[in-house]
């Protein structure tokens, strides 16, 4: 049976502690007075808050001691409903030090979804903040708590209950107990719950051991080439693995500084990038585009940015002269593995970085499985990706390990792909999203990646639309960048040089800015809402022609 494996962990230099509490202790000891976080705090009228590593250690200890005083037992869940702020990081590490399970929850979640997450994880304590963009989480928690038989202790940052909470742990007994609990935790003990950000169904809850995020912290710092001089900006939230591991944890692992933003605002982000002398901007494509579209873009001093890549908007800024040896890491991962399974490193030669999703991370194993027979496939053979190893979750909440993994301990991802002769992992897309057209399979992800290289395209989503003759036809849904023009013919001609002919979309539908249906978080397209919209637009549109302007395919007016 063919199993592809990353390097053994004992052959990787630079790995440290593999429990969250010990990780924090290690970086505090190494980098104590260095700046760990910079945050303009809305709860304090925008005042700039700066925490050192020593500050983080002290605040996390306060949280841990308070949890001990509340009789939170090892293995109990602690909910955290906060934006990107230093106290949220302290809450995660403080819970881990006390042997509890940290459960960061989406601040995008409406009350019913928040109630679902609380019901799934059953926290005994919830730590939150008084306000976030007008949202009052304490009110939501009061309503949800009134409907529950088991009470939840709620502490609200920005209200008296927070100071009361941290004041509980002031006695000497809690200090000794916290030290003992932190020392007793093992890498295999439960530490973290990550909820998936699904588009249509109830979020899945993944229970991870301490090893999963801790190992990702160390490995991601190497993948991104970070060091003590790194000043990384990101607004990615801590309840996503990208925010928790790739942004926060991997920056702390090397003594760098995270310039935080609680909710993404392009004007304020530009101010932070300049004022805080940021070296690495870690933003999603739509955030990068929003920065480049902002009127202050060209006048903002971004001369300290060095970790930018060739075709990004940052590299095109007149004041940016990045490190030519640095490339944006490209990888494959999922929440069930606490982030990356494979990745190219930031020092990968540019031509090689364009091929696939990099090599397997240390401690990771992968099989490519024939979805019909269950047979393990070899080099170059396409099948379902199944993963196992050091950062794989312990299980889904509400399920047993036997229900989550096969008899060899592999998690079947539902993703399609293969491993080439150089050991590079290739991700083809979700098996359930594969478009079947004329007997061939087409990966929407492959086409969407190519469309990112077309400057006139601000956002794209590729769908399979039912067709009587071909089963499905490939349709590209595109939002055109501000000030740009492109025709359906030009989009299709651009793709003809980049993908196989049968993968070129049969139709292109243009949507106005704001018309692409998105999830509450604004980061994923809601295919369930997009598909009927596209079918309506195609029914009303004339057949494609080589000189069709963007306006010849009608856009959604917002009326139903």
N, C-alpha and C positions, 0 to 999 in steps of 0.2 A: 504494500500500500504506500503510495507516494505521499510523503509529508515534507513540505518546504519549511525550513527553520531559519530564524534569525540567529545572530551570534549568541553564545551562552552568556549569561549575565556575569559570570566570574571572569570573563575576558574583556569586559568593558570598564575602562578607566573613568574615574570621576563620579561614580555612583556613591551616594551617601545613605543616610538613614531611610528606612522603608516603612516607617509609621509616620503619620502626620505630626504627632506631637514631638517625636524625636527629630524629624525634619526641621520643624520650627526651632527647636533648641539648637540644632547644628548651625543654622544660618544666623541666628541671633548671636551665638558665640563668635562666629567668623566675621560678621559685618556690623556688629552692634550699633555704633553711632552713625553709620551710613544712612542716607535717605532711602526709605523703602517706598513711600507713597506721597504723592502730591494730589490734593483734592480741593476744589473750590466748592465749599459745602453750602448747598441751598438752605439747609436747616439753620445755618448761621449767617444768612444774608449774603452768601457767596464768598465768605471769608476763606482765604487760602489756608488749608490745613496741611501740615507736613509731619509725617510720622517717620521716625527712624526704625531700624530693626529692633532696637531696644524697646521703643514704644510699642511696637507690635507684640513683642514677647510679653510685656507687662499687661497690655490690654487683653490679650488672649488668656493669660493667667487669671485675670479678674473674672472673665466669663467662666473659665473652668472651675474656679473656686466657688462661684455662685451656684453653678449647677450641682456641685458636690453638696453644698449647703441645702439645696432644694431636694436632696435625696434622689437625684437623677442617677439611676443605676447604669453600670456598663451595659451597652446594648440598647438602652432606651434611645428613642429618636428625639432630636431637637430640631424643630422647624426654623428656618431662617428666611424671612420675607423682606429682603432689603435690596436696594440698588447697589451699584458699584461704589462702595465707600469703605474706608479703613475698618470701621466697626464690623462690617459684614465678614471681612477676612478674619478679624479677631474672633468672631463668633464661630466660624468654621473650625479654626484651629483650637479654640477653647473647648468646643464640644468634643473634639477628637482627644484632647489631653485628658478629659474626664472619662474617656472610654465610651462616650455616647456616639450615636450615629448622626452626623450632620445632614440635614435635609434642606438644601437651598431650593426655594420654590419660585416659580416665575412671577415677576412683578407685572407681567403682561396679562396674567390669568384673570378672567372675570370671576366673580364670587362663586358661581357654581363649579368652575374648574378648580378653584382654590379649595373648595369643600371636598372635591374628589381627591385631591392630593393629600389633604389632611386625613381623610378617611382611609386612604391607602397606607400612609406611613405611620399613623397613630402617634404623633409626637406628644410628649408630656409637657414640653415647654416650647413656646414659639417666640422668637426674637424678631422684632420688626421695627419700623421707623414711623414717625408721626405723619409724614406726608411724602408723596412722590408724585410730581405732576398733578397735584390736586387729589390724588387717590389717598384715602384714609383707610389703611389696612386694619387698624384697630377696630374700626366700625364693622368691617367685614368679618373679622375674627369674633367679635361679640355676637353677631347674628348667627354665624356658623356654630359657635360654642353653645349658644342657647338651644340648639337642636341636637346636641350631643349629650349622651348620658355621662361620659367621662370628662371631667373638667380639664382645661388646658391652662397652664400658667403663662400669661402673656406679658412680656416686657417691651415697652415702646421707647425707642431712642427719640429724644426730643421732648419726652414727657417725664414727670416725676417717677413713674414706674421703672424707668431704666436705672436711675441712680439707686433706687431701692433694691433693684435686682443685684447690681454689682456690689452693693454694700453688704449683701448677705454673706459674702465669702471672706469677711475680714478677720475671722478668728484663726488662731494658729493650727487648730485641728484640720481645717479645710486645706491649708497649705500643705501639710504633711500628707493628707489623703490624696491630693491632686498629684503630688510627686510620685506617690506609690502607684496610682492608677496609670499615669503616663508610662512608667517603667514597665508595667505589667502587660501593656498592649503588645500584640504581635502583628506582623505584617498580614497575617491571614484573617485577623479579626474584622468584623464589619465596621465601616467607617463613614460611608457616604451613600446617599441615595441621589441618583440623577434621574429626573423625569425627561422623557423624550418630548420633543416639540412637534408632535404629529399635526397633520393638517385637517384631518376629518374625524379621528377616533380619540377615545380617552387616552391620555398620555400613559405610556408604560413607565414603570418605576424600576430602575436598575440598582440593586444593592451591590456596592463595591467594598472590597477589603482595603485596608490601609496601603497595601502594596500597589494597588492600581494607580491612584493619583500620585503617590510619592515617586514611583518609578517614572511615570510620565513627566513629572517635574524635571528630574535629572536628564532624561533622554531628550525632551523637547528643548532644553537649554542648549544642548549640543547641536541638535538639528538646526536651530535658528542662529547658532553662532553668537550667543549672547555672552556678556562678561560684565565686570563691575562698572564699566563705563556706559552700559546700556541704559538709555532713558526711553522707555517704551510707552507709547500712547495707545490706549484702547478703550472703547466704550462697550466691548462685548461683555455680557453679563456673566456673573459667577455661577448662575444656575445652568449654564451651558459648559460642556467640556472645553470648548475653545477658549472661553473666558477664564475658567478655573485653572486649566492645565497649561494651555499654550500661551496665555497672556500672563496670568498672575504667578502660578507656581514656578514656571520655568524662568521667570525674571528674578524671583526671590532666590532661586537655587544658586545664582551666580553673583548675588549682591547688587543687582541692578535696581532701577527705580521705575515703578509703574505710575505714570501720569494718568490719573483716573478721570473718567467722565461718567456720571451716573446715568444720564440719558443723552443720546447723541444729538448734538446741536452743531451744525457745521461752522457757524461763526465763532462760537466759543471754542470749538475744537481747534480752529486755526490760531486763535489767540494762545491756547495752551501749547500747541506745537512750536510756536515761536518763543513765547515767554519762558518755557521750561526747557528749551534747547533740546528738544526730542531728537533722538537718533534713529528710532525705528517706529514708524506708524503701523499699527496692526488693525486694519479696518476691513470691513466687508466691501465688496465691489460697489454696492449702491451708496455706501458712506463715502468712499473715495470719490465717486462721481459727484456727490453733493458738495464735497469740499472744492472740487475743481470748478463747479458751476457757481460757487459763491462769488459775489462781487469783490471780496477782499483777497481772492486767491493769489493773483499775480503780485499784489503789493505786500503780501505777508512774507516775512523773512523766514525761509525754511532751509537756510544754508547748513544747518547742523544735521539734516537728514542724510544718513549714509546707507541705511539698509532699505534700499528701494530697488525695484527691478525694471529691466529694460523698457517695456511697453506700458508701464503703469503711468497714471496721471502725475504721480509724484516725480517720476524721472523726467517728465516733460515740463516741469515747473522751471522758469528761467533762473531761479536762484539755487537749484538743487544740483549738486554734483556728487552723486552717490558712489559707493564703493563698487567698482566694476567687477570685483571678484565675488560679490554677494548676489545670490539669486533667491527669489521667494520660494521657500520649500513647498513642494507639491506632494501630497500624500493621500492615502486612503485610510479612513477610520470610521468609527461609529461609537455611539454612547456606551454600548455594551462592552467596549474595550477601553473606556475612559479616555478616548481620543484615538491616537494613531495606531494603525496596524503596520503600515509601511510608509516610508517617506524618502524623498530626495533631501539631502542636506543643503544648507545655504551655500556651501562651497562646491557643490556639484557643477561641473562644466555646463555652460548654458545649453549646448546641443543635447547633452545627455539628460538634462533636467526636463526636456520637452517630451521624453519618452516615458510613458506609463506613470506609475505612482510610487516609484522608488523601491528600495529593498526593505525586507521585513525588519522590524525593530528587534532589538535584543530581547530574548526571552519569549518571542512570539512564534507560534507554529500555525501553518495554514495548509489546508487541503482544498483542492478543486474537485468538486463532486458532480458526477452526472446526476441531474435532478430526477431522471426517470429510473435509472437502475441503482443509484446510490453508490456506484463504483467510483473509486478514487482515480482521478485523471492525472496525466503527466504534463511535462513541459509543453507549452504552446496550445494545450487543449482547453477549450472554453467550457465552463460549467459554473456551478454555484460555489461561492467562496465560503469556506467554513474555517473558523479561527479558534485557537486555544492559546493558553500561555499565561504569562505573569500578570497581565493587566486585564484579563477577562473578568467580567462581573462574577459575583458569587451566585446570583440568581435574580430573577424578577421577583419583586414582592408579590405575594399571593400565589407563588408557584414553587414547586420543589426543583432542586437541581436536575433531577431526572426528566422533568418536563421541559427544561431549558436546553439541555445538552444531549448529544448522542452518547452512545455507550463508551466512546473513547474520550469524552469530555470536550468535544468540539461544538461550538455554537454555529448553527447554519444561518447565515446572514440574510439570505434572500437576495443577495447581490450577485451579479454575473461578472465573470472575469477569467483571467488566466495568468500564469507566470511564464515569462519568456526564458530563453536559454541563458540569459545573463542574471537570472534571479530577480528581475524587476516585476513587480505586481502590476497588472493592468486591470482597472475597474471599468466595466462596460455599462453599468447602470443597474437599477433595480430590476430583478427578473419580472416583477409584477408590472413594471412600467415599460418593459420592452414593447416596441411597436411591431406588430406583425403585418407586413405589407407584401402582398404577392408572394407569400411563402418565405420571405426573408425577415430576419430580426434586425430592428434598428434601435440603437440606444439614444434616447433623448439627450442624455448627459453629454454624449460625444458631440452632438451638433451644437448644443448650448455652449460648450467650451470653445468651439471654433467661432461662434458668433461674438464672443467676447473680444475677438481681435478686429472686429469691424467697428471703426470709431463712431459711426452713425447710430449704432445700437446701444441704447441705454440699458435695456433689460430684455431678456428673451425667455420664453418657455416653449418647449416643443411637445406637441401632443399627437396621439394617434386618434384620428376621427373615424368612426365607423364608415365603411364603404361596402356597397353590395358586391362589387366586383373584386376588390383587392383585400377584403377583410377590414383593413384600416389604411388610411392615407396619412402621410406625415405632413403636419401643419406647424409652421413656426409662428408664434405670437410675439410681436415685437413692439416695444415702446422706443420711439426714436429719441435720440439725445436732443437737448435744446439747441436750436439753431442749425440742426442738421437736416438733410433730406436724403431719402433713399427710396428706390422703387422695388417692387416685388422682384422684377427681373434682375436688378443689381444684387439683391440678397442671394438669389438662387445662383447667379453666376459666381459670386464670391465663394459660395460653398462648393461649387463644382470642382474647384481647384484644390479642395481640402478633404473631401469625403467621397466615398464611393458613389457612383451615379444614383443607385437606388435609394441612397440615404438623403439625397437632396429633397427638401420639402416640396410637395406638390403645390402647396399654397402657402402664402404668407399673409397673415392678418396683422394689421397695424392698430394698436390701441393708444389712446391719448394717455398722458401722464396721469396717474391716479386711477386708471380704469382696470388695471390688472388686479383681479381679486386676490387679496393677501390675507394671511393669518393675522391674528391680533398683534403678534410681535413684529409684523412687517418684514419678515425675513424669508417667508416661504409662500409660493403661489398656491392658492387653493384650486387644485385641478377640478374638484367637484363643481365649483362655481364657474370655472373658466370654460370647461367643455361645452355646456349648453350655450354659453355666450358665443363661442366660436362657431358652433353649428348654425346659430341664428344669423351671424354675420356672413358666413359663407353662402347660406341660402339666399341672402339679399344681394350678394356681390356678383358682378359680371365675371365671366371666365378670365383667367390671367392672360395678359398680353405683354409683349416685350417692352412697351413704353408706359406701363401702368404706373401712375403716380401714387404716392402713399395715400392720398385722400380718396382714391377710387375704391378702396375697400372701406366700407362704412365703419365708423367707430361707435362704441356704445355710448349712448346719450345719458345713461344713468337712470332712465325710466324703465320700468318692468311691465 
